[in-house]
Amino acid sequence: MEQDKQHTALLVMDMQAGILANYPKETAPLVENVKKAIDHARKEGIPVIYVVVGFRNGFPEISMRNKGFSAIKDRMANANLEDWMKVHDSVAPQGSEVTVYKRRISAFAGSDLEVILRAQEIRHMVLTGIATSGVVLSTLREAADKDYQLSVLADACYDADEEIHRVLTTKLFPRQADVMNVDEWVGKK
């Protein structure tokens, strides 16, 4: 499908120093591919929107009933949350680029992402980030339900489980999105 740059945004999701630090060697190619996608978007005048998962000190947003996030609460009790939420320097926002703060896995959960998308008349989102089975999957499914046009840059997404990444990008995501690599997206006009 032809790309309408005027109504497209690149989402850079959970590319936080604190998250990437868990997989330093494995995510080096991811960071390079996301950087290439960001450079292309900036050159083409496509808005880059950063999505960061974050919490207040003491984690008042996290319920003990939430299995995944309550484990984070325990593990990060003494962490500097400001440093943990900071976007990795290699792909950090510039100028007036927007950063959206979410409280759960989907980029929409507890954030003002939808308000930003409406205000900028964005109808097509190009998704990147970590993890493929986390923020990318949850955001894709919710955005599809909200009738957004979607693209996923498969090599600008990462999951610690390579098989899950493969299944999602080759079998599930194509049902609701155009899936391609960064070089393919950069080559599209």
C-alpha positions as CSV (number, residue, x, y, z in Angstrom):
1,M,0.0,0.0,0.0
2,E,1.3,3.5,-0.9
3,Q,2.5,5.5,2.1
4,D,0.7,8.8,2.8
5,K,3.6,10.6,4.6
6,Q,1.3,13.5,5.7
7,H,-0.8,11.1,7.8
8,T,1.9,8.7,8.9
9,A,3.9,8.5,12.2
10,L,6.8,6.3,13.2
11,L,6.4,4.9,16.7
12,V,9.6,4.2,18.6
13,M,8.4,2.0,21.5
14,D,10.1,1.1,24.8
15,M,13.6,1.8,23.4
16,Q,14.6,2.8,26.9
17,A,18.1,2.5,28.2
18,G,16.8,0.5,31.2
19,I,15.1,-2.1,28.9
20,L,17.9,-2.4,26.3
21,A,20.5,-2.9,29.1
22,N,18.9,-6.3,29.7
23,Y,20.0,-7.4,26.2
24,P,23.1,-5.4,25.2
25,K,24.6,-7.6,22.6
26,E,21.3,-8.9,21.2
27,T,19.8,-5.5,20.7
28,A,22.7,-3.7,19.0
29,P,21.3,-4.5,15.5
30,L,17.8,-3.4,16.7
31,V,19.2,0.0,17.8
32,E,20.9,0.5,14.4
33,N,17.7,-0.4,12.5
34,V,15.5,1.9,14.6
35,K,18.1,4.7,14.2
36,K,17.9,4.2,10.4
37,A,14.1,4.3,10.5
38,I,14.2,7.5,12.6
39,D,16.7,9.2,10.3
40,H,14.4,8.3,7.3
41,A,11.3,9.6,9.0
42,R,13.0,12.9,10.0
43,K,14.3,13.3,6.4
44,E,10.8,12.7,5.0
45,G,9.0,14.9,7.5
46,I,7.2,12.0,9.1
47,P,6.6,12.6,12.8
48,V,8.5,10.4,15.2
49,I,6.6,9.6,18.4
50,Y,8.3,8.0,21.3
51,V,6.5,5.7,23.6
52,V,8.0,5.0,27.0
53,V,6.7,2.7,29.8
54,G,7.1,4.4,33.1
55,F,5.9,4.7,36.7
56,R,6.0,7.1,39.6
57,N,8.2,6.5,42.6
58,G,6.7,3.8,44.7
59,F,4.8,2.4,41.7
60,P,1.3,3.4,42.7
61,E,0.1,2.4,39.2
62,I,1.0,-1.2,39.7
63,S,-1.5,-3.6,41.2
64,M,-0.3,-6.7,43.0
65,R,-2.9,-8.6,40.9
66,N,-0.9,-7.8,37.7
67,K,1.5,-10.7,37.5
68,G,3.9,-9.1,35.0
69,F,4.1,-5.6,36.4
70,S,4.1,-6.6,40.1
71,A,7.4,-8.5,39.4
72,I,8.8,-5.3,37.9
73,K,7.8,-3.4,41.0
74,D,9.7,-5.8,43.2
75,R,12.7,-6.0,41.0
76,M,13.0,-2.2,40.5
77,A,12.1,-1.1,44.0
78,N,15.5,0.7,44.4
79,A,16.0,1.7,40.8
80,N,16.3,5.3,39.6
81,L,13.1,5.4,37.5
82,E,14.1,8.6,35.7
83,D,17.3,6.9,34.3
84,W,15.4,3.7,33.6
85,M,12.7,5.5,31.5
86,K,15.2,7.5,29.5
87,V,15.2,6.7,25.8
88,H,18.5,5.2,24.6
89,D,20.9,7.9,23.5
90,S,21.4,6.5,20.0
91,V,17.7,6.9,19.2
92,A,16.7,9.7,21.6
93,P,14.0,12.3,20.7
94,Q,15.2,15.6,19.1
95,G,13.6,19.0,19.2
96,S,9.9,19.0,19.4
97,E,9.4,15.2,19.0
98,V,6.7,13.9,21.3
99,T,7.3,11.4,24.1
100,V,4.2,9.5,25.3
101,Y,4.3,7.8,28.7
102,K,2.2,4.6,29.1
103,R,1.5,2.6,32.2
104,R,1.0,-0.9,30.7
105,I,2.1,-2.9,27.7
106,S,0.1,-1.3,24.8
107,A,1.2,2.2,23.7
108,F,-2.4,3.3,24.3
109,A,-2.7,2.0,27.9
110,G,-2.7,4.9,30.3
111,S,-1.2,7.3,27.8
112,D,-2.4,10.2,25.7
113,L,-1.2,8.6,22.4
114,E,-4.6,8.7,20.8
115,V,-5.0,12.4,21.5
116,I,-1.6,13.0,19.9
117,L,-2.5,10.9,16.8
118,R,-5.8,12.7,16.4
119,A,-4.3,16.2,16.8
120,Q,-1.7,15.4,14.1
121,E,-4.3,13.6,11.9
122,I,-2.2,10.4,11.9
123,R,-4.0,7.5,10.3
124,H,-1.0,5.2,9.6
125,M,1.5,4.1,12.3
126,V,4.8,2.4,11.5
127,L,5.7,0.3,14.6
128,T,9.2,-0.4,16.0
129,G,10.4,-1.4,19.4
130,I,11.0,-4.0,22.1
131,A,9.5,-6.4,22.7
132,T,7.7,-7.9,19.7
133,S,5.5,-10.0,21.9
134,G,4.9,-7.0,24.2
135,V,4.4,-3.4,23.2
136,V,4.4,-4.2,19.4
137,L,1.8,-6.9,19.6
138,S,-0.4,-5.1,22.1
139,T,-0.2,-1.8,20.2
140,L,-0.8,-3.4,16.8
141,R,-3.9,-5.3,18.0
142,E,-5.4,-2.2,19.7
143,A,-4.6,0.1,16.8
144,A,-6.1,-2.3,14.3
145,D,-9.3,-2.3,16.4
146,K,-9.2,1.5,16.2
147,D,-9.0,1.3,12.4
148,Y,-5.5,2.6,12.0
149,Q,-3.4,1.6,9.0
150,L,-0.4,-0.2,10.3
151,S,3.1,-1.2,9.2
152,V,5.6,-3.1,11.3
153,L,9.4,-2.9,10.6
154,A,10.3,-6.5,11.6
155,D,14.0,-5.8,11.9
156,A,13.4,-2.8,14.1
157,C,11.5,-5.0,16.6
158,Y,13.1,-7.4,19.0
159,D,12.0,-10.2,21.3
160,A,14.1,-12.3,23.6
161,D,12.4,-15.3,22.1
162,E,13.4,-15.5,18.4
163,E,10.7,-18.0,17.6
164,I,7.9,-15.8,19.0
165,H,9.3,-12.8,17.0
166,R,9.3,-15.0,13.8
167,V,5.8,-16.3,14.3
168,L,4.4,-12.8,15.1
169,T,6.1,-11.0,12.2
170,T,5.5,-13.8,9.6
171,K,2.1,-15.2,10.6
172,L,0.1,-13.0,12.9
173,F,1.1,-9.4,12.1
174,P,0.5,-9.7,8.4
175,R,-3.2,-10.2,9.1
176,Q,-3.5,-6.6,10.3
177,A,-0.4,-4.8,9.1
178,D,2.1,-4.5,6.3
179,V,5.3,-6.2,7.6
180,M,8.6,-5.2,6.1
181,N,12.2,-4.5,6.9
182,V,13.6,-1.0,7.5
183,D,15.4,-1.0,4.1
184,E,12.1,-1.8,2.4
185,W,10.4,1.0,4.2
186,V,13.2,3.5,3.5
187,G,13.0,2.5,-0.2
188,K,9.2,3.1,-0.4
189,K,8.1,6.4,-1.9
